[in-house]
Amino acid sequence: MLETTNKHLIIGSGFVGLGMAESMKTADIPYDQVDASDDIGGNWYHGVYETAHIISSRKITQFTHFPMPDDYPDFPSAQNMRDYLNSFADHFDLRKNIELNRKVSYVRPIADNLWEVTFDNDEQRIYKGIIICNGHHWCKRFPQFSGEFNGEIIHSKDYKNSEQLRGKRVLVIGGGNSACDVAAEAARVGAKSVLSMRESVWFIPKTFVGIPVSDLIQWWVPEWLQRFTAYLIILLTFGSYENYGLPKPNYRIFDKHPTLNNEVPYYIKHGRITCKPGVRCLDGEEVEFVDGSRESFDLIVCATGFHLAYPFLAPELQRVEGATVKCYGGSFLEDYKGIYYIGWTQARGGVGSLLSASAPIFTRFLKLQDQIKIPMGLVFKEMGEQLPKTHLQDPQKIFRELKLVNFFFNRIVKKAHQIDSQYSDFQNSPLPPVAKEVVGSK
C-alpha cells in the first residue's frame, strides 16, 4: 500500500517552479518538488546558448521581492540568470524540498481525489495535488522538409556556442528571438549568414533613448496604446522595412510573440545577413527557397520553436490545443481537481514580476480548493469565464486583472461556496495505470 501524503508535488525547478515553490512555502502549503535535470534553473540551466541574454529587462524579469544584484546589466546573461536563480533558491531555503534527477513518467488520478505519480525508476507516490511547471522550451519543433541535405541540421536548442558556426555557411530558419541571435552570431563568425522567414516579423529594439523598451510600459497602459508606442519606436529606430529589403509584416504587432532585436537590421545593412523567404526543398548542399533562389550551406539551424507537451499525463488530461492549455484561470480544469497547469502562457514581459503578483493569488485559490468539493475550474466556468484562445498574454492586462482578483477575492470565495452548494459530492474519475514503456517527462 502506497503512503498517502497531504502534500502537493511541483514538477520542475526552473524559473516558474522555483517561484511557485517559494510562494507555497510562504503560504505554509506542504509540497515536494522534483526535476528531471541534475541542477535547478530549467531552461536557463540546460537549454540556452552561452551568449544568450534576456529580452525583457532586469527590472521586470526579477522577482519583485528578490531584486537582482545592482551590478547586473539591464539585460542579464544566461550565467547571470543561473546565478540569480541559485541565489533565489538559497535565500528562500528551497533546495531541501527539491529532488534532482527525478523524472516523472506518469501521473494519474486515483480514488478519493488523490494523484498517483510514477517516476522513471518505477517508484510511486500518492499526492494531494500536482502542480505542473515543466516548462515549454524543451520539446523541439522541426519543420517538415522535402529532399535531402548533405550538411548538418540542428535545432536552436542544440546550439550552444559560436564554434558551431565558425567558418560555416549558415542558414537559420525562423524569425523569433533565438533565430535572430543565432543569425547575428553567424554574421560575426560564419562564412555566410542567411535568415529564412516565411513572413516578416516586427523587429522591436531592446532599448529606446537608453531605456529598455519593456520598462517604458506601465501596468495601466491599454494594449492599443502599447501597440501605437511600439510602432512609433520601430519607425524612429529602424525606419521603413523597405530600406532593409523586407516586406512589411502582415500582422498587428503583439499578435505574435515579439522579436526584440537590434542586430539583424544592423547586419542586413552591413551585408552580413541576407534574408530569404521560406524553404521549398533541400537538394544536397543547396537549399531552394520559395522564391526560386538557391544557396549552398554547411549548417541549418531550425529556430522553429517548441511543442507544449506533457508526456507524463494520461490522454484524458491532455488539454493542449496548439500552444494553448484549455484550462480556466490559467491553471484549473473543470472536471478534475488537484491538477494545475502553470507557466504555459507567454507574456510580453519578465516572468519574475508576473510570478510575484500571480503566485500568491494562486496559493489563495489552492486553499479555497480545500474548502469546496468541486474543481476550481468549474467555479470559474460557472462564473462566466471563457477558455483561453491564445497562449500570448499582455502583461499589463494580467497585472490589472490580478489587482481586481485580489480586491474582490472575498466575493469570489463567497461565490465559490454558493456554486459548490449546487453540486453533490464531486469525485475525480480514476484512470488506470499505464504500461512501463510510456515516455517520461523532460
C-alpha positions as CSV (number, residue, x, y, z in Angstrom):
1,M,0.0,0.0,0.0
2,L,1.5,3.3,-1.0
3,E,1.8,6.0,1.6
4,T,-0.6,8.9,1.1
5,T,0.7,12.4,1.7
6,N,-1.1,15.6,2.3
7,K,1.5,17.4,0.1
8,H,1.3,18.7,-3.4
9,L,4.0,17.8,-5.9
10,I,5.7,20.6,-8.0
11,I,7.1,19.2,-11.3
12,G,10.0,21.3,-12.4
13,S,12.6,23.6,-10.8
14,G,13.0,26.3,-13.4
15,F,12.1,29.9,-13.0
16,V,8.4,29.2,-12.7
17,G,8.8,26.1,-10.5
18,L,11.0,27.9,-8.1
19,G,8.6,30.9,-8.0
20,M,5.7,28.6,-7.2
21,A,7.8,26.7,-4.5
22,E,8.7,30.0,-2.7
23,S,5.0,31.1,-2.8
24,M,3.7,27.8,-1.4
25,K,6.3,27.8,1.3
26,T,5.3,31.4,2.3
27,A,1.7,30.3,2.3
28,D,2.5,27.2,4.5
29,I,1.3,24.8,1.9
30,P,3.3,21.5,2.2
31,Y,4.9,20.3,-1.1
32,D,7.6,18.2,-2.6
33,Q,9.5,19.3,-5.8
34,V,11.2,17.2,-8.4
35,D,13.2,18.0,-11.5
36,A,14.5,15.6,-14.3
37,S,17.8,17.6,-14.6
38,D,20.8,17.4,-12.3
39,D,20.5,21.0,-11.2
40,I,17.9,23.7,-10.8
41,G,17.3,26.5,-13.3
42,G,15.2,24.8,-16.0
43,N,15.9,26.2,-19.5
44,W,18.5,28.7,-18.1
45,Y,20.5,25.7,-16.9
46,H,20.2,23.2,-19.7
47,G,18.6,24.9,-22.7
48,V,20.2,28.1,-23.8
49,Y,23.4,29.1,-25.6
50,E,26.4,30.7,-23.9
51,T,25.8,34.2,-25.3
52,A,22.0,34.3,-24.5
53,H,20.7,37.4,-22.7
54,I,17.1,38.0,-21.6
55,I,15.0,40.1,-23.9
56,S,12.9,41.7,-21.2
57,S,14.7,43.9,-18.8
58,R,16.2,43.0,-15.4
59,K,13.6,45.2,-13.7
60,I,10.6,43.2,-14.9
61,T,12.3,39.8,-15.1
62,Q,13.4,39.7,-11.5
63,F,11.1,38.6,-8.7
64,T,9.7,41.8,-7.2
65,H,10.5,40.7,-3.7
66,F,14.0,39.5,-4.6
67,P,15.8,42.1,-6.8
68,M,18.8,41.1,-9.0
69,P,22.2,42.4,-7.9
70,D,22.8,46.1,-8.7
71,D,25.8,45.2,-10.8
72,Y,23.7,43.2,-13.3
73,P,23.2,44.8,-16.7
74,D,19.8,45.8,-17.9
75,F,19.7,42.6,-19.9
76,P,21.4,39.9,-17.8
77,S,23.2,37.0,-19.4
78,A,22.5,33.3,-19.2
79,Q,25.1,33.0,-16.5
80,N,23.6,35.9,-14.6
81,M,20.3,34.2,-14.7
82,R,21.6,30.9,-13.5
83,D,23.4,32.6,-10.6
84,Y,20.3,34.6,-9.8
85,L,18.0,31.5,-9.7
86,N,20.5,29.7,-7.5
87,S,20.7,32.7,-5.1
88,F,16.9,32.8,-5.0
89,A,16.7,29.1,-4.1
90,D,19.3,29.6,-1.4
91,H,17.8,32.8,0.0
92,F,14.4,31.1,0.5
93,D,15.9,27.8,1.5
94,L,14.1,25.9,-1.3
95,R,16.7,23.2,-2.0
96,K,15.8,20.9,0.9
97,N,12.5,20.2,-0.9
98,I,14.0,19.7,-4.4
99,E,14.9,16.2,-5.6
100,L,17.0,16.3,-8.7
101,N,17.4,13.6,-11.4
102,R,13.8,12.6,-10.6
103,K,12.0,12.1,-13.9
104,V,8.2,11.8,-13.8
105,S,6.9,9.1,-16.2
106,Y,3.2,9.0,-15.4
107,V,0.6,10.9,-13.4
108,R,-3.0,9.7,-12.9
109,P,-6.0,10.4,-10.7
110,I,-7.0,7.7,-8.3
111,A,-9.7,7.3,-5.7
112,D,-10.6,9.9,-3.1
113,N,-9.4,12.8,-5.4
114,L,-5.7,11.8,-4.9
115,W,-3.0,11.6,-7.5
116,E,-0.5,8.7,-8.2
117,V,2.9,9.7,-9.5
118,T,5.2,7.2,-11.1
119,F,8.9,8.0,-11.6
120,D,11.2,6.6,-14.2
121,N,12.8,4.2,-11.6
122,D,9.3,2.8,-11.1
123,E,8.9,4.3,-7.6
124,Q,5.3,5.5,-7.0
125,R,3.9,8.1,-4.6
126,I,0.5,9.5,-3.8
127,Y,-0.1,13.2,-3.6
128,K,-2.9,15.5,-2.8
129,G,-2.3,17.5,-6.0
130,I,0.0,18.1,-8.9
131,I,1.5,21.5,-9.9
132,I,3.0,21.2,-13.4
133,C,5.9,23.6,-14.1
134,N,7.8,21.5,-16.6
135,G,8.3,24.4,-19.0
136,H,7.6,24.8,-22.7
137,H,11.1,25.2,-24.2
138,W,12.2,21.6,-24.4
139,C,10.1,19.6,-26.9
140,K,11.7,20.7,-30.2
141,R,9.5,21.6,-33.2
142,F,11.2,20.9,-36.5
143,P,9.9,22.0,-40.0
144,Q,9.0,19.3,-42.5
145,F,11.5,19.3,-45.3
146,S,11.3,17.7,-48.7
147,G,14.5,16.5,-50.2
148,E,17.9,15.6,-48.6
149,F,20.6,17.9,-47.1
150,N,24.2,16.8,-47.1
151,G,25.2,19.1,-44.2
152,E,24.1,19.2,-40.6
153,I,20.6,20.1,-39.3
154,I,20.2,21.1,-35.7
155,H,17.5,22.8,-33.6
156,S,18.3,26.1,-31.9
157,K,18.1,24.3,-28.5
158,D,21.2,22.3,-29.7
159,Y,23.1,25.5,-30.4
160,K,25.5,26.2,-27.5
161,N,28.3,28.4,-28.7
162,S,29.8,30.2,-31.7
163,E,32.3,27.5,-32.5
164,Q,29.4,25.5,-34.0
165,L,29.1,28.4,-36.6
166,R,32.6,29.4,-37.2
167,G,33.6,29.5,-40.8
168,K,30.4,27.8,-41.9
169,R,27.7,28.8,-44.4
170,V,24.8,29.0,-42.0
171,L,21.0,29.0,-42.7
172,V,18.8,30.0,-39.8
173,I,15.1,29.2,-40.1
174,G,12.7,31.3,-38.1
175,G,12.0,34.8,-37.1
176,G,11.9,34.7,-33.3
177,N,14.5,35.8,-30.7
178,S,16.7,32.7,-30.9
179,A,16.7,32.8,-34.7
180,C,17.9,36.4,-34.7
181,D,20.5,35.8,-32.1
182,V,22.0,32.8,-34.0
183,A,21.8,34.6,-37.3
184,A,23.7,37.6,-35.8
185,E,26.3,35.3,-34.3
186,A,26.8,33.6,-37.7
187,A,27.2,37.1,-39.2
188,R,30.1,37.6,-36.9
189,V,31.9,34.3,-37.1
190,G,30.4,32.4,-40.0
191,A,31.3,32.4,-43.7
192,K,27.7,33.3,-44.6
193,S,24.5,34.0,-42.6
194,V,21.1,33.7,-44.2
195,L,17.8,34.1,-42.2
196,S,14.8,32.4,-43.7
197,M,11.4,33.6,-42.6
198,R,8.1,32.5,-44.0
199,E,6.9,36.1,-43.2
200,S,8.5,39.2,-41.9
201,V,8.4,39.9,-38.2
202,W,8.3,43.1,-36.3
203,F,11.8,43.9,-35.0
204,I,11.5,45.8,-31.8
205,P,14.6,47.5,-30.4
206,K,15.6,46.3,-27.0
207,T,16.2,49.9,-25.9
208,F,14.9,53.3,-26.8
209,V,16.6,56.5,-25.7
210,G,18.8,54.3,-23.5
211,I,15.8,52.7,-21.6
212,P,14.7,49.1,-22.1
213,V,11.6,49.2,-24.1
214,S,9.8,46.8,-21.7
215,D,10.4,49.3,-18.9
216,L,8.6,52.1,-20.8
217,I,5.1,50.4,-20.5
218,Q,3.2,50.8,-17.2
219,W,0.6,48.4,-15.8
220,W,-2.3,50.8,-16.6
221,V,-1.4,51.3,-20.3
222,P,-4.1,49.7,-22.6
223,E,-2.9,47.4,-25.4
224,W,-3.9,49.8,-28.2
225,L,-1.6,52.4,-26.7
226,Q,1.2,49.8,-26.3
227,R,0.9,49.0,-30.0
228,F,1.0,52.6,-31.0
229,T,4.1,53.2,-28.9
230,A,5.8,50.1,-30.3
231,Y,5.1,51.2,-33.9
232,L,6.4,54.6,-33.2
233,I,9.6,53.3,-31.6
234,I,10.2,50.9,-34.5
235,L,9.7,53.7,-37.0
236,L,12.1,56.1,-35.2
237,T,14.7,53.4,-34.7
238,F,14.7,51.4,-37.9
239,G,12.6,53.4,-40.4
240,S,10.8,51.7,-43.2
241,Y,11.1,47.9,-43.8
242,E,11.7,48.7,-47.5
243,N,15.1,50.1,-46.5
244,Y,16.1,46.6,-45.5
245,G,14.6,44.8,-48.5
246,L,12.0,43.3,-46.3
247,P,8.2,43.2,-46.7
248,K,6.2,44.9,-44.0
249,P,4.8,42.3,-41.6
250,N,1.2,41.3,-42.4
251,Y,0.1,41.0,-38.7
252,R,-0.5,43.5,-35.9
253,I,2.3,43.9,-33.5
254,F,1.8,41.7,-30.4
255,D,-0.4,39.3,-32.3
256,K,2.7,37.1,-32.2
257,H,5.4,36.8,-29.6
258,P,7.6,39.9,-30.1
259,T,11.1,39.7,-31.5
260,L,13.3,42.2,-29.7
261,N,16.5,42.5,-31.7
262,N,18.7,45.4,-33.0
263,E,21.4,43.3,-34.6
264,V,19.6,41.7,-37.5
265,P,18.7,45.1,-39.1
266,Y,22.2,46.2,-38.4
267,Y,23.9,43.2,-40.1
268,I,21.5,43.4,-43.0
269,K,22.8,46.9,-43.6
270,H,26.3,45.6,-43.4
271,G,25.6,42.8,-45.9
272,R,26.4,40.2,-43.2
273,I,22.9,38.8,-43.0
274,T,20.7,38.0,-46.1
275,C,17.0,37.5,-45.6
276,K,15.2,34.8,-47.6
277,P,11.6,33.6,-47.7
278,G,10.6,30.1,-46.6
279,V,12.3,26.9,-47.7
280,R,10.9,25.0,-50.6
281,C,13.2,22.0,-50.6
282,L,16.6,20.6,-49.8
283,D,19.0,19.4,-52.5
284,G,22.4,18.1,-51.4
285,E,24.4,21.0,-50.1
286,E,21.9,23.5,-51.6
287,V,18.6,24.9,-50.3
288,E,15.9,26.2,-52.6
289,F,13.6,28.9,-51.3
290,V,10.0,29.6,-52.3
291,D,11.1,32.5,-54.5
292,G,13.1,30.1,-56.6
293,S,16.5,31.2,-55.4
294,R,19.1,28.6,-54.3
295,E,22.1,28.8,-52.0
296,S,24.7,26.4,-50.6
297,F,25.1,25.8,-46.8
298,D,27.0,23.7,-44.4
299,L,24.6,24.0,-41.4
300,I,20.9,24.6,-41.0
301,V,19.7,25.8,-37.6
302,C,16.0,25.4,-37.1
303,A,14.9,28.1,-34.6
304,T,11.3,26.9,-35.1
305,G,10.1,26.8,-31.6
306,F,8.7,24.1,-29.3
307,H,5.7,22.0,-28.8
308,L,3.8,22.5,-25.5
309,A,3.9,18.9,-24.1
310,Y,3.0,16.9,-21.0
311,P,4.1,13.4,-21.9
312,F,3.6,12.1,-18.4
313,L,-0.1,12.9,-18.4
314,A,-2.9,10.4,-19.4
315,P,-4.8,11.2,-22.6
316,E,-7.8,12.4,-20.6
317,L,-5.6,15.1,-19.1
318,Q,-4.1,16.3,-22.3
319,R,-5.8,19.7,-22.8
320,V,-3.3,21.2,-25.2
321,E,-4.6,22.7,-28.4
322,G,-1.7,24.2,-30.4
323,A,0.2,26.3,-27.9
324,T,-2.8,26.7,-25.5
325,V,-3.9,24.7,-22.5
326,K,-7.7,24.7,-22.3
327,C,-8.0,25.5,-18.6
328,Y,-9.7,28.1,-16.5
329,G,-7.9,30.8,-14.6
330,G,-4.8,29.9,-16.4
331,S,-4.4,26.7,-14.4
332,F,-7.6,24.9,-13.4
333,L,-9.7,22.2,-15.0
334,E,-13.4,22.0,-14.7
335,D,-13.6,18.2,-14.5
336,Y,-10.5,17.3,-12.3
337,K,-9.5,18.8,-9.0
338,G,-5.9,18.7,-7.8
339,I,-4.1,19.2,-11.1
340,Y,-2.7,22.6,-12.1
341,Y,-1.0,23.7,-15.3
342,I,1.4,26.6,-14.6
343,G,3.7,28.7,-16.8
344,W,2.4,27.6,-20.2
345,T,1.5,31.1,-21.4
346,Q,3.9,33.6,-23.0
347,A,3.6,37.1,-21.8
348,R,5.3,40.1,-23.3
349,G,7.3,40.8,-20.2
350,G,9.5,39.3,-17.5
351,V,8.3,36.2,-15.7
352,G,9.5,37.2,-12.3
353,S,7.3,40.3,-11.8
354,L,4.3,38.3,-13.1
355,L,5.0,35.4,-10.8
356,S,5.5,37.7,-7.8
357,A,2.0,39.0,-8.5
358,S,0.2,35.8,-9.5
359,A,1.7,33.0,-7.4
360,P,0.4,34.4,-4.1
361,I,-3.1,34.6,-5.6
362,F,-2.8,31.1,-6.9
363,T,-2.0,29.8,-3.4
364,R,-5.1,31.5,-2.1
365,F,-7.1,29.6,-4.7
366,L,-5.3,26.4,-3.7
367,K,-6.5,27.0,-0.1
368,L,-10.0,27.8,-1.4
369,Q,-10.0,24.5,-3.3
370,D,-9.6,22.7,0.0
371,Q,-12.9,24.3,1.2
372,I,-15.1,23.2,-1.7
373,K,-16.0,19.9,-3.3
374,I,-15.9,20.8,-7.0
375,P,-12.9,21.8,-9.0
376,M,-11.9,25.5,-9.1
377,G,-12.1,25.3,-12.9
378,L,-15.8,24.6,-12.6
379,V,-16.2,27.6,-10.3
380,F,-14.6,29.8,-12.9
381,K,-16.7,28.3,-15.7
382,E,-20.0,28.9,-13.7
383,M,-18.8,32.5,-13.1
384,G,-18.7,33.0,-16.8
385,E,-15.1,32.7,-17.6
386,Q,-14.2,31.5,-21.1
387,L,-11.4,29.1,-22.1
388,P,-8.3,30.8,-23.4
389,K,-7.9,31.1,-27.2
390,T,-4.2,32.0,-27.2
391,H,-1.1,31.5,-25.2
392,L,0.0,35.1,-25.8
393,Q,-0.7,37.5,-23.0
394,D,-0.5,41.2,-22.4
395,P,1.4,41.5,-19.0
396,Q,-0.2,44.9,-18.3
397,K,-3.7,43.3,-18.6
398,I,-2.6,40.5,-16.3
399,F,-1.5,43.0,-13.7
400,R,-4.8,44.8,-13.9
401,E,-6.8,41.6,-13.6
402,L,-4.7,40.4,-10.7
403,K,-5.4,43.7,-8.8
404,L,-9.1,43.1,-9.3
405,V,-9.0,39.5,-8.2
406,N,-7.1,40.5,-5.1
407,F,-9.5,43.3,-4.3
408,F,-12.6,41.1,-4.8
409,F,-11.2,37.8,-3.5
410,N,-13.7,37.6,-0.6
411,R,-16.6,37.9,-3.0
412,I,-15.0,35.2,-5.2
413,V,-14.8,32.9,-2.1
414,K,-18.5,33.6,-1.3
415,K,-19.5,32.9,-4.9
416,A,-17.4,29.7,-5.0
417,H,-19.2,28.3,-1.9
418,Q,-22.6,29.2,-3.5
419,I,-21.8,27.4,-6.7
420,D,-20.3,24.4,-4.7
421,S,-23.6,24.1,-2.8
422,Q,-25.4,23.4,-6.0
423,Y,-23.5,20.2,-6.7
424,S,-23.5,16.9,-5.0
425,D,-20.2,15.4,-3.7
426,F,-17.6,15.6,-6.5
427,Q,-15.0,12.9,-7.2
428,N,-12.3,12.7,-9.9
429,S,-12.7,9.9,-12.3
430,P,-9.9,7.5,-11.6
431,L,-7.7,6.4,-14.5
432,P,-6.0,3.1,-15.0
433,P,-2.2,2.6,-14.7
434,V,-0.2,2.6,-17.9
435,A,2.4,0.2,-19.4
436,K,6.0,0.9,-18.4
437,E,7.1,1.9,-21.9
438,V,5.3,5.3,-21.6
439,V,7.8,8.1,-22.4
440,G,8.7,10.1,-19.4
441,S,8.8,13.9,-18.9
442,K,11.6,16.1,-20.0
